[in-house]
Amino acid sequence: MNPHTSPLKRVLRTDLTASLVVFLVALPLCVGVAVASGVPAELGLITGIVGGLVTGLMPGSSLQVSGPAAGLTVLVYTAVNDYGLAALGVIVLLAGLIQLVLGALRLGRWFRAVSLSVVQGMLAGIGLVLIAGQLYTLADRKAPGSSPANLAGIPGLIADTLASGAALTALGVGGATVAIMVLWKKLPGRAQLLPGPLVAVGAATATTVLLDLPIARVRVSGLLEAVQPPALTDFGRLTDIGLLGTVVAFTLIASAESLFSAAAVDRLHDGPRTDYDKELMAQGAGNAVCGLLGALPMTAVIVRSAANVQAGARTKASRVLHGVWLLLFAALLPEALGMIPTAALAGVLVHAGFKLLPVKELGSLWREHRGEAVVLLATAGAILVTNMFEGVLIGLLLALVKTAWDTSSVHIDITDTGSGPVRIRVVGNATFLRLPRILDALELLPRDRVVELNLAGLRHLDHACMTALQSWADQHNAHSVEPVRMIPAR
């Protein structure tokens, strides 16, 4: 680099290079997420464009990149199936407006209080659901629908694929896409200047076109044709409680994923830290625009953000420019989308789904923090069996129960010298969760001895415990020679 080049020019040059890298990473993911969500491929590109040109210009996190995310694929697919594509814009718009309000009320930082095990379980559950659904697309077959049905149908899928030459061809293309992405990471650094997903999808597309393979390809409708702003009649659906629940799920999951991504990105660079409230408002503005355009919801995406940082980005110019490149591609080369085999995009998402599974972390978490591992597995399993919203709620409930259990630890010390009163000292936090243990110890005390129950060492004594202890004392007094001597908690 020329030493006489001004610092501003050097930064802009670096950001320009980084923006091209992010564009190449984002392109197959935007298209793949849209196809997996059951919407036109162009809607994924529109969300990526808005993520660059709207969210990218706003304050919050200078290096984080936003766009359609694999983490919301399952939720979008379900919403489109249940309420129709026309309702998607209303859902995304309302979720964006709620994010704007939450950010304005300075509630963004509170999303950091969500248990990490719940977030990891949520991502793992998303990964499992994504894989279960995309296995069918790998073979050019339609998934049955719900996650349990998708899992139950896998044996039939295998038999059907083995009996069909076209399905085996599609599976070969999709499997090769996954293999290229896995092997690409093992190549020398210079080779990895090109993103693995782009190389894999490019190779699959070239093979499909050159050999004219009889497999499904992406359907193209055109950028302007794909834009479907919600009509006034669509807002009447807001009276549906189920749809409102979907809005809440979109809001919570998109916000949590974005702000956790921001925390991860902050650890990758030495620049300005994220302002969580402003970042939440930036995400809300982006989702509001996406809703008005009838596009997919957006979140900050760690894969694109990490690529941005690793490519040397210094300012928000790189993420804005990546949106410009997506816009130019969608406007000038829309026919290129129609050449991409859907099996290749399914391969990209299967690979993304596996990356959401905390395989390496789970072993150490089980050994060191078994309760957290249980919360993670239960959250992932609940999402797989029920749906995203209910699964996350179950995970949050389990995390709260675990926290209550951990903080309500008590120590019971019984001193019996054989003569004089039996002294019981209870120390810690006595809550209803520890009540069985406390009562078990008290009910073993002899009825023919004087008992002294010392509660002065308790930091907390809830109403349930106090009532139960008083009831035990009354029963003990009815059959003992002398009433219980109780030293109350402070």
N, C-alpha and C positions, 0 to 999 in steps of 0.2 A: 504493500500500500504506500502511496506517495506521502512522505512525511510532511509535505507542505499543504496537504489537503486539510481544509478546515475541520474542526471537530464536528460541526453540524453536518457537513457533507459525509463524513465517515459514519455518523449515526444513521443518516438517511440511507446510505448505501447498504449498511448492515441490515436495517429494517426492511429494505426492499428485498434483499435476498431471503430473509426470514419469512416474509409474507408469501413468497413463492413456495417455500417449503411447506408452510401451513396450508396453503391452497391445495397442494398436491396430496397432503394428508386428509384434508377435509372433503375433497371431491368424492371419493368412493364411499366415505362414511355418510355424507349427506344423502346420497342416492340410496345407499343400502338401508339406512334407517327408515327412509320414506317407504321403500318397497316392503320392508318387513312390517311397517305399521299399517299396511293396507291402503295407502294413499298414493296419488301420482308422484312419480320421482321428482318432478319439478318443485313440489312443496318442500322437500328436504333442502333443495338448493335455495329456495326463497328464505327459509329460516336461517341458513348459513349466511346469506347476503345481509339479512337484517342484523344478525349477530355481529357482522363486521361493520356495517355502515351506521347502525343505530347504537347498539350496546357498546361497540368498539370505540365510539367517540365520547362516551360518557365517563365520568370519574368513577373510581372504585378500585379496580385492580388494573394496572397499566399493561400487564403482559398476559392476562388470562384471555383465552379465546372462547367464544360462545357459538353455539349452533345446535342442531338436532342431536340428541344423545341416545345411545343404545339403552341407557337406563330408563328411558320413558317409553320405549318401543311397545312394551307389553301393555302399558296403561293406555296408550293412544289406540292401539289395535282394538282393545276391549271397548273403549269409548266410541270408536267409529262403528264397531259392530252393534253396540247397544243403542246408540242415538243417531247414527248416520253421519256422513261427512259434513253435512251442512251445520251440524251442531258443534263441530270441532272448533270453529272460529269463535263461537260464543264462550266455550269452555276456556280456551287459551286467553282470550281477551279478559275475561273476568279474573282468571288466575294472575294475569299481569297486573291488573288494577289493584288486586289485593297485595301483591308484592310491593307495589309503589307505596301503598298505605303503610305496610309494615316497615318499610325502609324509612318513610317520613316520620314514623313514630319511634324510630331508633331501636327497633326490635331485631335488627339483623344479627347483632352479636349473640342473641339468645339461641340462635340455631346452633351455635358452637357447644351448647349445653346438652345436645342430644348424645346419648351414649354411643361411643365408637362401635361397640359390638352390634348395636341396632343398625347403624349405617353399613357396617361390613356385612351383616346378615341381609340387609335390604339389597345391597349390590350382588351378593351371592345368589339370593332368590331370583333377582332379575336375570342374572347370568344363566341359571338353570332353566328358567322359563324360556329365555331367548334360545338356548340351545335346543330345548325340546321342540320348539316350534320350527326353527330353521332347519332341522334335520329333514323335514318333509320337503322344504324348498330346495335343499341340496339334490333331491331326486326328482324335482319338478312335480311334486305331488302337493295336494292341498291338505293342510293340517286340519284335524277334526275340530279344533277350536280351543276348549279350555285346557289348562296344563295337565290335569289328571287324565283327560281323554287323550292328549298328545302322548303322554308317557305310556298309557295302556295300549296305544295303537302302534308303538314302535315294532313289536314282533310282526304285525301285519305289514308294516312299511317295508321291513327287510325282505319278507317273502315277495311282496309286490315288486320291489326293486330288482330282485334277482331274476324275476320272470319277464322283465321288460328291458329290451335293448336300449330304448331311449332314456329310461330312468337310469340305467347304468352309465350311459354317456354323460348325462347331467351330473351324476354323482362323481364321475371321474374328473370333470371340470371343477366342480366345487371342492373335491378333495385335494386336487392339485393346487387350487388357490390357497387353501389352508397350509399345505406343505411349503409353498413358496414363502409365505409370511413367517412361518416358523424357522425355516432355514435362512432366510434373509438376515435375521438378527445375528447369525453366526458368521457372516461374511466380514471381511476387513472393513474398517471405518469408512474408507472412501466409497465403497460400493453402497453404503447405507445413506449416501447423500440423497438418493432417491428413496422415498418412503416405501416400505414393504407392501402395504395395501394397494398402492397405485401400481407397482410392478406386477403384483399378483393378478389384479383385475385387468390390467393391460394385456398381460400374457394370455389370460383366459379369453378375453375379447378377441384378440388377434387370432387365436387358435379356432375359436368358434366361427369367425367370419371367413377365414382362409379355407377351412375344411367344410364350411357350410353345414355345421352340425345341427341336427334336428332337435334343438332344445329351446326352452322358453327364453325370451329376451325382455328387457325392460320396455314397457309401453310408454310412448312419448305422446304428450298432448299439446306441448308448447307452453312457454312460460306464462304468457298472458292468459291463455285459456285455463291454466291451472289455478289462477287466482280466483277465489270464490268468497268475496266478503259476505259475512253473515247478513241475512235479511232481517227486517224487523220482526217477522213472524217467528224467526228462530229464537229470539229472546223470550218468547212465550214458554220455551222449554225449561226456563229457570224455576218454574213451579214444581218441577220433578225433583223430589228429594234425592233420588239416586244420582241425577246429574249434578246437583249441588255437592254431593259427596265426592264425585269425581273431580270437581273444581278444587275442593280442599286437598284432595290427594295430589293433583297436579302442583298446587301451590307449595305444599310442604315438601314434597319429594324434589321438585325442581330447585327450590330455595336451599334445602339442605345439601343437595349434590353440588350446587354452585359454590356455596360458602365453604364446604369441605375441600372442594377443588382449589379455592382461593388460598386456603391455609397450606395446602400441599405445594402450590406454585410459589408461595412466599418463601418456602424452604429451598427453592431451586435457584434463587437469584439474590443479589445484594441491593437491589433497587428499593424504591418506596414500598412500604407495606400496604396491604389492602385495607381500605375503609369499608367495613362490612355493611354498614347501613347504606352507603352510596352504591356499593356493588349490588345490593338487593334492589335498589331503585333502578339501576341500570338494567338488571335482568327483567324487572317489571315493565320498563319502557319497551324493551325488546319484545317481550311476550305480548304486550298490548298491541304493538304494530303487527306481529305475526297473527294475532287473533283477527285484526281488521282485514288482513289479507287471506284469512282462511287457511293459514299454513300450520306447520307443526310447532309445538312448544319448543322452547330452547332452554338449555342450561349451559353453564360453563363446563367445558369438557377437558379433562386432565390430559388426554392423549394429544389433542391439538395444542393445548397450553404448554405442555412439556416440550413439544416439538418447536414451539415458538421460542422458548427460552434457550433450548439447546442450539438453535440456529443462530443465536447471538442477538436477538431482538433487544432493543434498548428503550423504545417508547411504544405508545399505543398505535403509532403509524403502521406497524407491521400487521396488526389485526384488522385495522381499517382497510388496508390494501388487499388483504386476503379476501375481504368481502367484494372488493372491486373486481378481482380476478374471477370469482365465482359468478358475478353478474355478467361479465363479458363472455364467459364460457356458456352460460345458460342462454344468453341472447344470440350469440354468433354460431355456436356449435351444438344446437339442441339435437340434431340428428345423430350425434355421436352417442347419446344416451341409449338410443334404440339398438345399438350394436352390442350392448353389455348383456351377457347371460345372467339371468337371475340366480342361477346356481353359484356363480362367482361371488355375487353380493351376499348370498347366504353363507358362503365360506368365510367372508370377512366378518360377518356378525357372529358366526359360531366361534371364530377365533377371539372376537371381542368378548363373547360370553364367558369363555374359559379364563380370560384375563380378569374378569370380575370375581372369580372364585378365589378366596384367600387360602389356597392350598398350602403354601409355605408357612403362613402365619398360624394356621389352625393347630398344628402339632405343639408348638411352643406355648400357644395360648391355653391349650388343654392342660399342659403340665403345670403352668404357673398360675393361671387364673381360670379354673374350671368353670366357675359360675358365668364368667363372661363368654366362654366358649359355648355353654348351654344356651345363653341368650342369642348368640349368633346363629347357631344351628336351628333353634326354634323359630327365629324370625324367617330364615331362609325357607324352612319347611312349611311354615304357615303361608308364606307368599305362594309357594308352589301348589299347595292344596286349596287355598281360598282365592285371594286376589291381592293386589299390591296394597291397597288401602287397609284392608283388614289385617294383613300380615304385618304391616308396620305398626299398627295399633297394638297387636298382640305382643310384638317385640318391645314396644315402649312400656307396656304394662309389666312384662316380665323383668325389664330393667329396673323399673320402680320397685317391684317386689324384692328383687335381689339387693337393691340399695337399702331398702328398709330392713331387710334381714341382716345385712352386714353392719348397719349402724346400730341395731338394737341388741348388740352383744351384751350378755350379762355374765357375771361370775358369782357363783354361790359358794360361800365358805361356811361350813358347819363345824362348830367346835363343841365337843362333848367330852368333858373330863371324867365323866362317870359320877360326879357329885356336883351339885349346883345346877343351874339352868343350862339347857341346850341353847347355845348361841348361834343364830343364823345371820350372816351378813351378806346382803345382796348389793353388788356394785355394778355400775354401767348404765345401760338404757333399757328399762323394762317396758316393752311394748307387747301388744297382743300376740306378736309373732313368737315371742319367747315364753309366753304364758304356760304352755304345756310343760316345758322343762322346769319352770319355777314350781308349779303345782306338784309335779312328780316328786321333787325333792322334799317339799313340805309334807306331803301325805305319807311319807315314810317315817316321820318323826313319832316318837313314842307318846302315847296319850297320858301316861302316868308321870310325866316330867314337866317341869316348868320350862316354857319356851320363850326365848327373847328374840324377836325378829327386828333386826336393825336395817332400816331402809335409808339411813342418812347418806350412804355412799352412792345413791342413785342420782345420775345427772338428769334423768327424765323418767317419769312414771306416768303412763297414759291412763285414761279413765277405765279402760277394760281391765288393766292389771290391778288398779287400785280397788275396783269393785270385787274382782276375783279374790284378792288377798283378804279383803274384809269378810267376804263370804266364808273363806277357809277358816279365818280366825273365829268366826261365830260358831262354825261346826266343831272346831277343836275345843272351844270353851264349853260347849254343851256336854262334852264327855271327859274333860280333863279336870284335874284337881285344882288348878289355878288358871286364871285367864292368861292369854298370851300377852307378853309385854312387847308392845310394838313401838319402836323408835321411828317416827315418821321421816319421810324424805324432806330435804330442805326445799 
